[in-house]
Amino acid sequence: MDYSGLFRLDGRRAVVVGAGSGIGRESALALAAHGATVVCADRDEAAATATAGAGEGLSSYRLDVLDGAAVTRAADELGPVDVLVMSAGTNVRKRLLDYSPEEFDRVLRLNLRASFDLMRAFGAGMAQRGRGSIIGMASIRSVTVEPGQGVYAATKAGLVQLLRTAAAELGPAGVRANAVAPGVVETPLTAQIQADPQWYDAYARKSALGRWAKPEEMAGAVVYLASDASSFVTGSVLFVDGGWTAVDGRYEPPS
């Protein structure tokens, strides 16, 4: 076994949805750096183009994942895809009794329904070709919740179960499906909390490492799950949370 190329992705084609910013952007750049040809898909065409211009082997594609027909069309137009990364997401931070039906539907459609459509559209081709890796961005909120995060948490837990089902159903065809579960990451999605020093510090103290993550710190997990280094990994959730889910409280008793 030659381990020198274990994480290389030469000759593989990846589509990163939500590549215009945050974790999606860094994932696209990291996959390309390891040899993949990467399509940077995003509803914001200018942002996708900016990501594509930041490295070699990247191209842009405008995709609104809330449009199911557009997702199906993208799978046809982009041709054979070996790696699908789903990083687009949204959140409305409200307690359940304050949520409107419209807000519920907005979070559900982007975080869960769009992932369902993407997995079906791109997973079908992967299964036909007998290979592929589907990677979804879950969250620590898929297993731990705080007030005001209930609907977001429900969608991320649902995404994990969709990916596990995809792993079970598509595994015999050679397709793997896994989730990455970030902790608190400095992305546009968390801008509201980052802007509040009290909240920012409280979140930082919650993890074992005592800080927020940078988006690029998620990219290694994506490369791993896309590559042969994870050839026997499917139906799994890889927590990249700085130890958040390992820590039960932050009180340190006196010695």
C-alpha positions as CSV (number, residue, x, y, z in Angstrom):
1,M,0.0,0.0,0.0
2,D,1.4,3.4,-1.0
3,Y,0.1,5.8,1.6
4,S,1.7,8.9,0.0
5,G,-1.4,9.6,-2.1
6,L,-4.0,8.6,0.4
7,F,-5.6,12.1,0.5
8,R,-5.0,13.0,-3.2
9,L,-8.1,13.6,-5.4
10,D,-6.4,13.7,-8.8
11,G,-8.8,12.9,-11.6
12,R,-11.9,13.4,-9.4
13,R,-14.7,15.9,-9.9
14,A,-16.3,17.7,-7.0
15,V,-19.3,19.9,-6.7
16,V,-19.4,22.1,-3.6
17,V,-22.8,23.7,-2.9
18,G,-22.6,26.9,-1.0
19,A,-19.0,27.6,-2.2
20,G,-19.4,31.3,-2.2
21,S,-18.4,31.8,1.4
22,G,-17.6,30.2,4.7
23,I,-17.0,26.5,5.0
24,G,-18.1,25.8,1.5
25,R,-15.5,28.2,0.1
26,E,-12.7,26.7,2.1
27,S,-13.8,23.2,1.2
28,A,-13.7,24.0,-2.5
29,L,-10.2,25.4,-2.2
30,A,-9.0,22.5,-0.2
31,L,-10.4,19.9,-2.5
32,A,-8.8,21.6,-5.5
33,A,-5.5,21.9,-3.7
34,H,-5.5,18.1,-3.4
35,G,-6.0,17.6,-7.1
36,A,-9.8,17.6,-7.6
37,T,-11.6,19.6,-10.3
38,V,-14.1,21.6,-8.4
39,V,-17.3,23.2,-9.4
40,C,-18.2,26.1,-7.0
41,A,-21.9,26.2,-6.9
42,D,-23.8,29.0,-5.2
43,R,-26.9,31.1,-5.5
44,D,-24.7,34.2,-5.4
45,E,-23.0,33.9,-8.8
46,A,-20.4,36.7,-8.0
47,A,-19.4,34.9,-4.8
48,A,-19.0,31.6,-6.6
49,T,-16.9,33.2,-9.3
50,A,-14.7,34.8,-6.6
51,T,-14.0,31.4,-5.0
52,A,-13.3,29.9,-8.4
53,G,-10.8,32.6,-9.1
54,A,-8.9,31.9,-5.9
55,G,-7.1,28.7,-7.1
56,E,-6.4,26.3,-9.8
57,G,-8.9,23.7,-11.1
58,L,-12.0,25.6,-10.0
59,S,-15.0,26.8,-11.9
60,S,-18.3,28.5,-10.9
61,Y,-21.9,27.6,-11.4
62,R,-25.0,29.5,-10.3
63,L,-27.4,27.2,-8.5
64,D,-30.4,28.0,-6.4
65,V,-30.9,24.8,-4.4
66,L,-34.4,25.9,-3.4
67,D,-35.4,25.3,-7.1
68,G,-35.7,21.5,-7.4
69,A,-35.8,21.7,-11.2
70,A,-32.5,23.6,-11.2
71,V,-30.9,21.0,-9.0
72,T,-31.9,18.2,-11.4
73,R,-30.7,20.3,-14.3
74,A,-27.4,20.9,-12.6
75,A,-26.8,17.2,-12.1
76,D,-27.4,16.7,-15.9
77,E,-25.4,19.7,-17.0
78,L,-22.3,19.1,-14.8
79,G,-21.9,15.5,-15.9
80,P,-20.1,12.8,-13.8
81,V,-19.4,13.9,-10.2
82,D,-17.4,12.0,-7.7
83,V,-17.8,14.2,-4.7
84,L,-20.8,16.2,-3.6
85,V,-20.4,18.7,-0.7
86,M,-23.5,20.3,0.7
87,S,-22.7,23.3,2.8
88,A,-25.6,25.8,2.2
89,G,-27.7,26.5,5.2
90,T,-29.6,29.1,7.2
91,N,-30.9,29.7,10.7
92,V,-33.6,31.8,12.3
93,R,-32.7,32.2,16.0
94,K,-36.1,32.2,17.8
95,R,-37.8,30.1,20.4
96,L,-40.4,27.7,19.1
97,L,-43.4,29.8,20.4
98,D,-42.1,32.8,18.5
99,Y,-41.5,31.0,15.2
100,S,-43.8,31.8,12.3
101,P,-44.8,29.0,9.8
102,E,-43.0,30.9,7.1
103,E,-39.7,31.0,9.1
104,F,-40.0,27.3,9.8
105,D,-40.5,26.5,6.1
106,R,-37.6,28.7,5.1
107,V,-35.1,26.9,7.4
108,L,-36.6,23.5,6.6
109,R,-36.4,24.0,2.8
110,L,-32.8,25.1,2.7
111,N,-31.3,22.9,5.4
112,L,-33.2,19.7,4.7
113,R,-35.3,19.7,1.6
114,A,-32.5,21.1,-0.6
115,S,-30.1,18.4,0.7
116,F,-32.7,15.8,-0.1
117,D,-33.0,17.1,-3.7
118,L,-29.2,17.3,-4.1
119,M,-28.6,13.8,-2.8
120,R,-31.2,12.3,-5.1
121,A,-30.0,14.3,-8.2
122,F,-26.3,13.6,-7.8
123,G,-26.5,10.3,-5.9
124,A,-28.3,8.6,-8.8
125,G,-25.4,9.2,-11.2
126,M,-22.9,8.1,-8.5
127,A,-24.7,4.9,-8.0
128,Q,-24.8,4.2,-11.7
129,R,-21.1,4.7,-12.0
130,G,-20.4,2.6,-8.8
131,R,-18.5,5.3,-6.8
132,G,-19.0,8.6,-5.1
133,S,-18.8,10.5,-1.8
134,I,-21.6,12.6,-0.5
135,I,-20.7,15.0,2.4
136,G,-23.3,17.1,4.3
137,M,-22.7,19.9,6.8
138,A,-24.6,19.0,9.9
139,S,-23.8,20.7,13.3
140,I,-23.3,20.1,16.9
141,R,-26.9,21.1,17.1
142,S,-27.8,17.7,15.6
143,V,-27.2,16.3,19.1
144,T,-27.2,19.2,21.5
145,V,-29.7,22.1,21.6
146,E,-30.0,25.5,23.2
147,P,-33.2,27.7,23.4
148,G,-33.7,29.5,20.1
149,Q,-32.0,26.8,18.1
150,G,-34.7,24.2,17.9
151,V,-35.8,24.3,14.3
152,Y,-32.2,24.6,13.1
153,A,-31.3,21.6,15.3
154,A,-34.2,19.6,14.0
155,T,-33.1,20.1,10.4
156,K,-29.5,19.1,11.2
157,A,-30.6,16.0,13.0
158,G,-32.8,15.2,10.0
159,L,-29.8,15.8,7.6
160,V,-27.8,13.3,9.6
161,Q,-30.5,10.7,9.2
162,L,-30.9,11.4,5.5
163,L,-27.1,10.8,5.0
164,R,-27.2,7.6,7.1
165,T,-30.1,6.4,4.9
166,A,-28.2,7.3,1.8
167,A,-25.2,5.4,3.2
168,A,-27.4,2.3,3.7
169,E,-29.2,2.5,0.4
170,L,-26.3,3.5,-1.9
171,G,-23.5,1.7,-0.1
172,P,-24.0,-1.5,-2.2
173,A,-23.5,0.6,-5.3
174,G,-20.2,2.0,-4.0
175,V,-21.4,5.4,-2.8
176,R,-20.5,6.7,0.6
177,A,-22.4,9.3,2.6
178,N,-21.2,11.1,5.7
179,A,-21.8,14.3,7.8
180,V,-19.4,16.8,9.1
181,A,-20.6,18.4,12.4
182,P,-18.9,21.7,13.0
183,G,-19.0,23.5,16.4
184,V,-19.1,27.3,16.4
185,V,-17.3,28.6,13.3
186,E,-16.7,32.2,12.2
187,T,-18.9,32.3,9.1
188,P,-21.6,34.7,7.8
189,L,-24.2,32.3,9.4
190,T,-23.0,33.1,12.9
191,A,-22.4,36.8,12.3
192,Q,-25.2,37.8,14.7
193,I,-23.5,36.0,17.6
194,Q,-20.0,37.1,16.7
195,A,-21.2,40.7,16.9
196,D,-22.1,40.3,20.5
197,P,-19.0,40.1,22.7
198,Q,-20.8,38.4,25.6
199,W,-22.2,35.7,23.3
200,Y,-19.0,35.3,21.4
201,D,-17.0,34.8,24.6
202,A,-19.6,32.4,26.1
203,Y,-19.5,30.2,23.0
204,A,-15.7,30.3,22.9
205,R,-15.5,29.1,26.5
206,K,-18.0,26.2,25.8
207,S,-15.5,24.1,23.8
208,A,-12.5,22.3,25.2
209,L,-10.2,24.4,23.1
210,G,-11.7,27.6,24.4
211,R,-12.2,29.3,21.0
212,W,-14.2,29.6,17.8
213,A,-13.1,27.7,14.7
214,K,-12.1,29.3,11.4
215,P,-13.8,28.0,8.3
216,E,-10.6,26.6,7.0
217,E,-10.4,24.3,10.0
218,M,-13.4,22.3,8.6
219,A,-11.7,21.7,5.2
220,G,-9.5,18.9,6.4
221,A,-12.5,16.8,7.4
222,V,-14.1,17.4,3.9
223,V,-10.9,16.3,2.1
224,Y,-10.7,13.2,4.3
225,L,-14.3,12.1,3.6
226,A,-13.8,12.8,-0.1
227,S,-10.6,10.8,-0.4
228,D,-9.6,7.2,-0.2
229,A,-8.3,7.8,3.3
230,S,-12.0,7.3,4.3
231,S,-12.7,4.4,1.9
232,F,-14.4,2.3,4.6
233,V,-16.2,5.3,6.3
234,T,-19.9,5.7,5.6
235,G,-23.0,6.6,7.6
236,S,-20.8,8.5,10.1
237,V,-20.8,11.9,11.7
238,L,-17.4,13.5,12.1
239,F,-17.5,16.2,14.8
240,V,-15.1,19.0,14.2
241,D,-16.2,21.0,17.3
242,G,-13.1,21.7,19.3
243,G,-14.4,19.3,21.9
244,W,-17.7,21.0,22.4
245,T,-19.7,17.8,22.6
246,A,-17.1,16.2,24.8
247,V,-17.4,18.8,27.6
248,D,-20.2,18.5,30.1
249,G,-20.2,21.9,31.8
250,R,-17.2,24.2,32.3
251,Y,-16.9,24.4,36.1
252,E,-13.5,23.3,37.4
253,P,-13.6,22.4,41.1
254,P,-10.7,23.6,43.3
255,S,-7.8,21.2,43.6
